[in-house]
Amino acid sequence: MSDQGILTHPAGQPRQPVTGTSDPITTEVVRHALNSAANQMKRALIRTAFSPIIYEVLDFAVAIYDRHLRMLSQAPSLPLFMGTLNYAVEEAVKGVGGEEAIDPGDVLIYNWSYGTGSHAQDVVIVVPAFHEDTLIGYTAIKGHWLDIAAKEPYCTDTVDIFQEGTVYPGLKLYRKGELNEDVYRIIMANTRMPKAVAGDMGAQVTGCRVGVERFQEVVARFGLETYQAAVEDMFDHGDTVIRSFFEKIPDGRYVGKGRMDSNGVTPGEVPFEIALEINGSDVRIDFSGVPEQQRGPINCPLPSTMSAARVAITMLAGYGEPPHEGHFRPIEVITREGTMFHPVSPAPCFIYGWPALQAIEIIYRALAEAMPDAVPASSGGCICACVWWGEKEDGSAWMDGAPHPVGQGAWKGGDGGTMLHIAESATRFTPVEVWETRNPWVVEHMRLAPDSGGPGEWRGGAGIDFRFRMLADTYATTVFERSEFPPWGLAGGGEGRANRCDLTIAGKETENISKATGVLIPKGERLDFITGGGGGYGNPADRPVEAVEDDLADGYITEDFARKHYPQRVAR
Amino acid sequence: MSTRIAVDIGGTFTDLVYFDEKTGATVQGKVSTVPSAPEQGVETAIQTFVPPEIIADAEYFLHGTTVGLNALLERRGATVGLITTDGFRDALEIRRGDRVEMYNLFWHQTKPLVPRRLRLEVPGRILADGTIEGAPTAEAVSSAVRTFAEHGVNSIAVSLINAYVDPQHEILVEKLLREAGFEGGITLSHRISGEYREYERTSTAVIDAFVRGRMANYLQRLDGKLRDLGFTGQSLITRSGGGSMTFSEAEERPFETIMSGPVGGAQGASEFAHLLGDEQIVTADVGGTSFDTSLILRGEPQILFEGEIDNMPIQSPWVDVRSIGAGGGSIAYADTGGFMRVGPQSAGADPGPACYAKGGTAPAVTDGAAYLGMLGPGELASGITLDIDAAKNAIAQVASAIDQPVEKAAAGILQIAATSMANAMREISVEQGLDPRGMTLLPFGGAGPMMGTLLADEMQMNRIVIPPYAGIFSAWGLLGADMVQSASQTLILPFDEACVEPVNRILTDLLTGIRARGESSDAAEPSLRLDVRYLGQEHTLSIPVALDGERLGEEIPIIAERFREEYARTFGATMNDGLELTSVRAQLKTPLPKRDLVPPKDASPASGVAEIEAYSFRDATRKPFRICPRDQLGDGMDGPLIVTETVTTTYVDSGWHIRPGTHGEMILERSA
């Protein structure tokens, strides 16, 4: 591998000179006000959106940026969308002719995957904010649109970006407050679901405009100079908080190795490695050792690679604070153009989210080399998603899709629980009773699987067994990653079980369909989701006997498993 | 009108108000809460403030308590066994898969109230369309009873999949449990809730089974004490969803009271809003450890139908009151990066803020206020004399940690606390599509009137109303609580003419079920709400519908139009899609006799001091604040000003004008 095309990206931009001054109290009030502005954008979006994917699944990101594209605040939403929007704002502004071409009342639209970090369905709306006549920044919302004319509504088998949907390369949807009818008509002409798209687009515009009003009020209230001084102090503070965490970690280069089951198009696993370099309180995350961009859609565009790094680090070291640019400053990311984590056009990106969430886990795996008690063991390692559709007995069409919970990794001091992957932590899955009113199926069981969590002094969380019996012919697209690559334990803890999606048709052998598009499940046949368990932490022999006995009594583990992994029980 | 006594137990104080029919007087009082035996605080309050003849005359005793809630939070309840459908005993632990602290890698779900070994399964399955596949067996149930007996289970919850469609398997399991010899309490999920969502319904049933015994004991003990004191009227307790229920019904349905803590305040605000005629009110209840806010629109609090306590859902109506951990006791500290943060940690009742001189040394919001002179010269009605030096010493610690003067840090503590409170109020308003700037702020609770102008300035609001009895407003709100009973049933149908008959049938069933509880009077008025949504969406709106006797009294298209209007108001858009009915909600309400609102005749604490140097946030400096007892406001006065009364203190910053209103309230508006 040559050094050609290797690029270094600071994850957070530096301090800007200021003329005013602030103090810790004013700065704290400004910080609250900016977070409140982002949260109000989010409320306005949820309130006005048409699609459940926005108002229920929270498949969006909402953030406010300053003129230097530094993130001022962000409302909690899908973690994997966090901190991706600076590129989209930059490219959208470039697309319409740069800062000089921006006027108050403009609304920009942009969705080129390599600038948004997402598949093309994730469309970004950007609205500029002004103080008097000066551009002071932008509000931006990325939201998942139900359809923008990709080859199919959801794909795991695209081979280039142009199969994945219509491209909006940075356009003015509104000019000085006036709707640009030409752009609007092209958007409406390129979707299978124009009503939902119009509704959700309108909600994003409303949300961004609410944000601009609130943002402008914050600046007006404190005055531009004080506001700017407060923001620089706020960023410095975030920087300090993250650094105080990494100062405790020994310097060195730590490598985490990951694998994807396949790229979705050509068979065979896709191994990759991510290195973490700690130098004092500087953190460098090196993606240059990953494979070339893939023929199938598991390519993760740069903004989401940056996001994976930002999310992994701020979740760990940010003390649960809402993140801003300052938290990103200690982080530097290395990529190589033309690779799976920095693909270039026309690499397909539809299921970019799966490598992105693997990257988060692999960063933690690398960090564990340095400081195993700072991170949990691997979770089940996937969101175990299934999108399914068909016709009911009465001929009506139905469609549904969801991520499903997995076991979580144990950590020093705690057993893992069972919940959705942290990349989907804003979302909830649907109750069985609601499913059964909507979809032609019966859920035969939904149980925690015994022995599925890795053994350890602290044990991994259990995976779940779901069994669906179909009451009508059904088609399913499944994305269950890591079916070949079980969740790892840490510090002597054992592996959890791997994910699987099993199709059982009477008279045939059960088949694992963990990454498949449009598979038929005939009426009366069964689909099993076998979701992964979390890895264990610490030597199983150190687990207190009482805890092992409790696990046995509660059926989290079986006698055989206890005998195999917890010898201390017999010894007693 | 009728004489009545209300007692509201808070974390720190037990508040009492009574209304005397003969004189028209409303009398208030406060005693310390006795956490280990809350009914003793009630007894003390009554003995201290209510003359025996009033007790004897009183027709109603209205009670707000967190006894059930505390039992739940502190896990002091029954040993519960759970029986579920084969394959679903883990629904309680799997939940909906969400992570409550989104960014916390180490977050772990709350430990279920029933451990896995006591969650047992029985065969039999009812499908969503009512198809029955197998049935629970006597063998499975008696085997469960044996296991439960080994573990000392004294309360059983039964929650079977799709029991909302057809409860026959749950009823069968109850029968089999009794046949197998189980003698403890049994909670059947369909009696708790007729709504779908197995996790939420199971969680509610389990909570009910868990708190039932403790709640019944408490209510019986309290009722006994009331009788001993000479009370002969009816004892009522607040419901989470507003209104009140009899003690005996609460013993049967304790889950309906769990979230009732902040309801008294919202109810009082609603009653008062009707008097004021103000359309849009946001409440600010500032207590010692928490800040509660709610919206009162067109005189009514907002009701939601699924709540949550300690990450455990409860399928029961509740008044939408949002809480954050910010109050007079919230502690200021310097964080890792050298910024000052306030709360959520609180000094609580013990040791309390440093200025209470009860051993507290950490700087609380109240210390900031005391130091800045916002509470007046230092003698509180509750008998506490403020130790300003102690407040100063406490604030000095955090001030030096952030390298700021004490004065600046003290003001900062108040400002940061106000900012968090304002954010909570903005969110609850913006969710409803409302701009708080055009709304009226109604502050109450011990520290609410002190924070009023600070909050209004932060929110850019122009009108504040301090209600009468602001310091014990939640207890006052209880006095007006009507008796309410409710029940609901999931019914999923296209919303068209064809649902008229099924709705009427279910309405009859629900009302019959409520009446079968044996607690409703003949005077009870029925009402109906239908939960409706756009086809394909998950969000429903609960639409009030007129009745004709006890049948649907309106045409479906008219209800549909109301849904569309409400949807447009709430979500800012309408759609042309078809509508779907999801639930039928019935309620029986027995209004209590109305009472007049008599403004308090306040004997304000006579302070020798007429003026104090206090901090003005507007002017960012100390200024002379006049001190004026509430009954001496005359036609009104301009701030800066501090208004004193028995149980609270109102801080009026410069730039505000305060005047008495016609119903005993004080109205603050921006000075001309």
Interface residues (C-beta under 8 A of the other chain):
Chain A: D23 P24 I25 T27 E28 V29 H32 A33 N35 S36 N39 Q40 R43 A44 I46 R47 T48 F50 P52 Y55 E56 P76 P79 K195 G199 G202 A203 T206 V210 H237 G238 T240 V241 S244 T314 M315 L316 G318 Y319 G320 V375 P376 P403 H404 P405 Q408 W411 G414 D415 G416 G417 T418 M419 L420 I422 S425 A426 T427 R428 F429 P431 V432 E433 V434 E436 T437 V442 V443 E444 H445 M446 R447 L448 I464 R467 A553 D554 G555 Y556
Chain B: D86 G87 F88 R89 D90 A91 E93 I94 R95 R96 G97 D98 R99 E101 M102 Y103 N104 L105 F106 W107 H108 Q109 P115 R116 R117 R125 L127 A128 I161 N162 Y164 Y196 R197 E198 Y199 E200 D335 T336 G337 G338 F339 M340 R341 I402 D403 Q404 K408 A409 A411 G412 Q415 I416 T419 S420 A422 N423 R426 E427 V430 E431 G433 I492 Q537 E538 H539 T570 F571 G572 A573 M575
